[in-house]
Amino acid sequence: MSDNWILIVPKLPEQVPSPENAQAALEFFKELAPGADEIEIVQSEHVQFFDCGTNLETISCPRCSAHIELDWWGAAMSSDYDESEGFRLSEFQLPCCSTFASLDALVYEFHQVFGRFALSAMNPNLGLLSDDTIRSFETTLACDISVVYQHI
């Protein structure tokens, strides 16, 4: 059986909301998805990768929109990650047009992000979040957010 998650992650990878804002957003998520299997706060000392699982379709260059091969991306991910520091989000010269970009600047379809904080809801049965719901999370967390729809 497969599972689905909705992850709410600040757009700035290093950003961590205050404990009060994080708790308020967690309570909002619980009200929004009362039938979810689990809703939790995920927080790390270092930047980690929040992926979309099997939803990933393509990775593209932010400059020329060319597709990035998974082999190149995997090697860049391995190179950028340090076990004691997490992801550094260094800039890499992209194979398509030679522009330099960090892994978080690439265009992921479905969306994937890097961060130190996320709200995670397992099997929330919500579908896509509305713009109003996203704005409510942003207001509660006091930051802009990205939404990741993960399927495993």
Salt bridges, closest charged atoms under 4 A:
GLU14 OE1 - ARG116 NH1 3.90
GLU27 OE2 - LYS30 NZ 3.93
GLU45 OE2 - HIS46 NE2 3.79
ASP82 OD2 - ARG88 NH1 3.91
ASP132 OD1 - ARG135 NH2 2.34
